[in-house]
Amino acid sequence: MPSDPTKPLLRLTPSADQPRPKGKPKYPPPPAAFPRDRQTGTFGPKFTRLAEILARGDGALELRADPAGLAPERLLVFEVRGSISRFAEAIRQVAGLELVDEEELESDEEDKQPVAYLLVPDMVALRSLESLWRRWQAGQLVRGETPWATVFEHLRDLRAWGPDDRVQSADRTFLSIILEGHHDNDLIRLEIELVFRANEASARQSEEETTRALIARGGLILSRCRLPEISYHALLADIPAWAVREIIARRIEGIAGLDSVMHIRPQSEATAIEIGDPEDMPQAADQIAELGEPILAILDGVPVSAHRRLGPHIDLDDPFNLEPDALVVTRAHGTAMASLVIHGDLNRGEAPLPRKIHMIPVLGNNDAFPPDRLIVDMIYLAVTRLRAQRPGIVIVNLSLGNRYRPFQNHLSPWARLIDRLAYRFGLLFVVSAGNQVFPFGMPGYATSRDYEAANAASRARSMVETLHGVMADRRLLSPAETINGITVGAANIDAVGPADRALARALIDPFPAHVAANPSSSLGPGFARSVKPDILMPGAREHMACVGNHRHIDVRPAMASRGAGLKVAAPPRAGRENLDGYSNGTSAAAALASRTCHRIHDALEAAYGEAFLQIPAVQRAVLLKALLVHPAQWPQEIAEVIKSTLGPTGRGQASKQKDNIRRFLGYGYVDADDALACAADRATFFATGVLGPDRLATIDVPVPVAIGGKARPHSLSATVAWFSPVLPGRKTYRSSRLKIVTPAELNALAVSPEHWHPDENQSNRGTVSSRRWSGANAPVVTPNMTVPLVIQRDPDQGTAVDEAIPFGVAVTICMPGEIGIYDEVRARVVPPVLARP
């Protein structure tokens, strides 16, 4: 049944937390060691040469000049089989070694999950490392050094961090495109990320070394940022085009050969939007009631704050002084996002939010990042400022991305910053997945006429198959890989009526009969193969334009229009002000997700008054996170298309099939109304609290007698969300893990894990975990029956975290058509109170 706003979500109170049962720990079997003769033959020459040069006493410069050499102050890469903990323990045994970074690599034929560890030794540490190798070879390691035996036995590779690491393949491609048409002495703006050194003196020395090298090549430092909280140290610099060509060529004598450098990338560039089909807005102005203090902030472009739809609703703060230089006619992004957050899709005619929104511009003229600032620095300053000036903020909309930083298994500094600030300040960041707007080939069609003539099923299958084939080029855009934030993809949904839809007939609808992710919406998964995007929200029904015709057609996503778009406030054009226009994409979807979070907050405030507002802000933030994701569902028709098109087929392939589906859909599409209220045949409960280390909390969920004994489809679903402390540079980045313990009452309820939903292993990789169980046999329900839902905090990964972790929980019981469910369970819980009118 449709949601009924007179049936608010029902609050439950967790039990006092208790110790987590201490079962026998399960350790994976240790990986097989490499044969000693293989290790000696592979690494012996490297250590022998190191010993020879160290014996001379003056060989440091020779080591540094050799790109393959093991040199002091050089980043070394250890690729090993096995556990991080043993390697980290080994590093602690050697004075001077500094663990800088670690990551899990893609599997290969030789190792299922090799792990790379990076460290920076000094001369003393190099001597110790060489000595350890010799004594391991001789079987002479003493007590306390034995972890190094494990390291050497499982060492796959040992090499210096070099130009190939500093300049990734994708960055070379981007830089080559940027260089087109530039002369040798033209200046190109780059971001140079340094190897993070925890010691400030070492960090200062690294920065000075890099600065001298840049200046020697005619470069200029424009800005710098060092944030120890996220292990980030970077420079923004102008470098002559000839020196950039050295970087692209990965020449060891250029900037790419500097030991102090971690990565070299183009300056971050914001993803853009265009507002289509501008038109005059109706003259009647909204009746604006007195607006409350903001709970939602938008970091975006400068809005047209004088627009009649926006002016009264915006609390503008411009700490970077971007508004004076931002031409009003170019203020598309901030204006559209503010409109969507405040009003939603104007075609739907929804009421505006009852509070002001707080806006901080971080895009300047032409909706671009300011050219003389690092975006990570700006976001850090903006968020710390808004927390100080607007302590009531709990939601931050970030419909932005860096088109030069697709996610390639390694977290970007921007994502790490969001994760840190979310936990530190208790803020829910709602982030767009990123738009992929470049043309791509459709091999199944020779001409655009063939594509247009294909039926709905064929179009859907061919688009899924094509996107799967190019998914490596359509990954999430930084900072969408955030683990503490919510990442939003764009669904092909809008409120365009049939008459206006006819205006898009010159274009081709790739999914005319399916609710699906738009082709331009970036694909997951996220960090550590977590579910990303988390959810889909309306991003307009995207159509495709044919832009080429070779042996097959090339297509690209068409811009938003009256026939396929979300209606928004628009900047002036040709002297006309107070215009409306049309937007689309993941930026718009994220704005609607932020609006939904605000509406959830409004609904709970209306139902529970001060009792809700007295919940600590961080717990309200994680509760909104849980309640936003909770109603997400895979549209079954498109999930079936993805499964049948991509497979794999055969027994035991269900998990891989779900992996393919969640790349496109995340947890699924969210109907905003289902996140706000219940229905007669559906009851949703919520709870929030905190959990200390190795603790659990139990939430007793009432089961309605009304569903007992009836052999009809019904379901139980539960979602838990939290903010985790993060450990930058560690494979155990998400340090705290919560989970929903599978209830023992599933048999009595006659439900089992939902087929069209990520499985338990897939949903437990991030900081929101959603479980669904369903069935059609008759449940056995006794009077006053409850399902004790256990939320458990598992042992912390890596370094133990003493702090209590905030969590929010949403639980739903549903039997479609059984209209007595809500009223029955409401009578058994603490009812909502009448809030102030």
C-alpha positions, 0 to 999 in steps of 0.5 A, a space after each residue: 500500500 502507499 505510505 500514509 503520512 498519518 502513520 509515522 515511523 514507530 520508535 523502539 528503545 534498544 536494551 542496555 548493551 551487553 558483552 558480545 559472546 566470545 566464540 572461538 576466533 576463526 582464523 583463515 589458514 596461513 598462506 603457503 610459503 614460497 620455496 626458499 630457493 625461489 626467494 633466494 633467487 628472486 630477492 638475494 641479488 637485491 639484498 646482495 647489492 644493497 649490502 655491497 653499497 652499504 659496506 662502502 659507507 658512501 653509497 647512498 647517492 648511488 642507490 638513489 640514482 638507481 630507480 630499482 635500488 633500495 635507498 634511504 628515504 625511498 618508498 619501498 613496496 612489499 607485496 606479500 601473501 597473508 595477513 597484514 597484522 604479521 607484517 605490521 608487527 614485523 615493521 615495529 621491530 625495526 627502528 626507523 621503518 615507517 608504515 605509510 600505506 597498504 592495500 589489497 590488490 586484485 587477485 591473480 593466478 599465483 595469489 588470491 589476495 596479495 597485499 602491498 605494504 609501503 614503507 619509508 626507511 632511513 639508512 639505519 633501517 636499510 642496514 637493519 633490513 639487509 641484516 634481517 635478510 642475511 640472518 633469515 637466510 642463515 636461520 639466525 633470527 632471534 626472538 622478537 624478529 620471527 615475524 620477519 621470517 613470515 615476511 620473507 617466506 611470503 614475499 611476492 615482490 620487493 621494489 622501489 616506488 617509482 615513476 610508474 606508481 607516481 603517474 597512473 595510466 589514467 592520469 597519463 591519459 588525462 594529462 595527454 588530453 590536457 596538453 593538446 595544443 600547448 607549447 613547451 613553456 605553457 604552464 599546466 596546473 597539477 596536484 602533486 601528492 607527497 609521501 605522507 610523513 608523520 614527522 613534521 620535520 621530515 614532511 617539511 624536508 620532503 616539501 622543500 625537496 619537491 619545491 626546489 625540483 619544481 622551481 628548477 624546472 620553471 614551476 611555481 607553487 600556488 597552494 599547499 595543504 597538509 592534513 595529518 588526520 587523513 595522511 594527506 600532504 599535497 601541493 598545487 603547482 604550475 609546471 611548464 608543458 615540457 616538464 609535464 611531458 617528462 611526467 607523462 613519459 615517466 622519466 626518472 630524472 623528472 618530477 616523476 622520479 622524485 622520492 618525495 612524491 606519491 602521486 602526480 595528477 591533473 588539478 581536480 576538475 568539477 563535474 558539470 551540469 547544463 540546465 535545459 529548456 529555460 522558461 519563465 516561472 509562474 508569477 505567483 510567489 510561494 507563501 513563505 512561512 517563518 523558516 527554522 534554523 538549518 539542519 542541512 548544508 549544501 557545498 556547491 556552486 554559487 546560487 542565484 540567491 535572488 531567484 524568487 524560488 530560492 532567496 527566502 530559503 537560503 542562508 548563504 556563507 561565502 568564506 572563499 569570496 566566490 560570489 563576486 566573481 561568479 557571473 550570474 548566468 553561469 550559476 547553474 549547478 548551485 542554483 539547480 541543487 538548491 532548488 532540488 533540495 528546497 522544492 524537489 522536482 518542481 513538476 511534482 508540486 511538493 511543499 518546500 522544506 520548513 527550514 532554511 538551507 545553509 549554502 557554502 560555495 566551493 565552485 566559482 565562476 563557470 561552476 569550476 573549482 577555484 583555480 588556485 586552491 586544492 579542493 580537499 583543503 577547501 572542503 576541510 575549511 568549509 566543513 570545519 567552519 559550518 560546524 563552528 557556525 551552524 552546530 545544528 547541521 546534520 546533513 551535508 549535500 555534496 553533489 560534486 565530483 572530480 572527473 579526473 579521479 575515478 575510483 580505482 580501488 584506492 581511496 582518494 584524499 577527498 573521500 578520506 576527508 569526508 569519512 573523517 569529518 563524518 565521524 568527527 562531527 557527526 555529519 551525514 554526507 550525501 554524495 553523488 556517484 558521478 556522471 559519465 558523459 562521454 560517447 561510447 559504442 553500441 556494438 549491437 546496432 549498425 545504425 541509429 534506426 536499428 537501435 530505435 526500432 529495437 523493442 524495450 527488452 532488446 534495448 535494455 539487454 544491449 545497454 546492460 551488456 555494453 555498459 558492463 563491457 566498458 565498466 572499467 571506464 565508468 567507475 565512481 568519481 571521487 569522493 563517491 567511494 566514501 565509506 561513511 557517506 551515502 553515495 547516490 546514483 541516478 534512476 531513470 525516473 521523473 515526473 514528466 507528463 505524456 505530452 511533454 515526454 513526446 518532446 524527447 522523441 528525437 532521442 532514444 530511451 534505453 530503458 523504455 519499460 524498466 526502472 533502471 540506473 541511467 547509463 551515465 550513472 557511475 558504477 560500483 563497487 566501492 572500497 573493499 568491494 562494498 555496495 556502491 552506489 548505496 541507493 538510486 534516486 530520481 535522476 530524470 529519464 535519460 535518453 541517448 543521442 546517436 553521435 557516430 556511425 561507423 561499423 556500429 553506432 556511438 551514443 552519448 547521454 542527452 542533456 536534460 530537457 522539458 521532455 526528460 528532466 527534473 524541473 528546477 530554478 535556473 539562472 537568468 538568460 538573455 536578460 530574463 530572470 526568475 527562470 525555470 529549467 531542467 536538470 538530471 544526473 547523479 548530482 540531482 539524485 543526490 540533492 533529492 536524497 538530501 531532501 529526503 533525509 530532511 523530510 525524514 527528520 521533519 516527519 520524526 520531529 512532527 511525530 515526536 517533538 522534543 523527544 526526537 530533537 533531544 537525540 544527539 545530533 550524531 545519532 540522528 545523522 546515522 539514523 537518517 542514513 539507515 532510514 534513507 537506505 532501508 526502503 531501497 529495493 532492486 527493481 526486479 525486472 531490470 535485476 532479472 535483465 542484468 542477471 540473464 544478460 551478464 550471468 554467470 550461469 550455473 549452480 553456486 553463481 548466485 553471489 556473482 550474479 548479485 555482484 553484477 546487479 549491485 554494480 548497477 543498482 547498489 541496494 536499489 531504488 528508494 521511493 522517498 515516501 516509503 522512507 517517511 511513513 508507514 502504511 496500514 499493512 506495513 510497520 517500520 520501526 526505528 532505534 538509535 544508540 551507541 555501542 562500545 567495543 565488543 558489545 551488542 544491543 538488542 531491539 525487541 521488534 513486535 510481531 503482529 498477530 495479524 500475519 499469523 497463520 496466513 500463507 501470503 507473501 510477507 517480509 522482514 527487513 532490517 538496516 543498520 548504519 553507523 559512522 566508523 573511525 578510519 585509519 588512513 593508509 591501512 587495508 583495515 581502513 574501516 576500523 569499526 564493524 557492526 552487523 545484524 545478527 541473523 534472528 533465530 525467529 526466521 523459521 517461525 516467521 516462515 521467511 528466508 534471505 531475499 533473492 533480489 537483494 545483496 547477500 550478507 557478505 556483500 552488505 557487510 563491507 561498508 558502514 550500512 548493512 541491509 538484510 531482507 527476509 521474505 516468504 509466502 508460507 504461513 508464519 507461526 505467531 504467538 501473542 506478544 511475540 517479538 523478534 529480538 534483533 541483535 546489533 553487534 559490534 565485531 572486534 575492531 580491525 587493526 588498532 582497537 577503538 575505545 570510543 562508542 560507535 553511534 548507530 541507527 536501525 530501521 526494521 520493517 514488517 510487511 504483509 501486503 493487503 493485511 491492513 491491521 498490521 500498523 495499528 496492532 503494533 503501534 498499540 504495543 510500543 510507545 506512541 508518537 506524541 503530538 508535536 507543536 502545530 
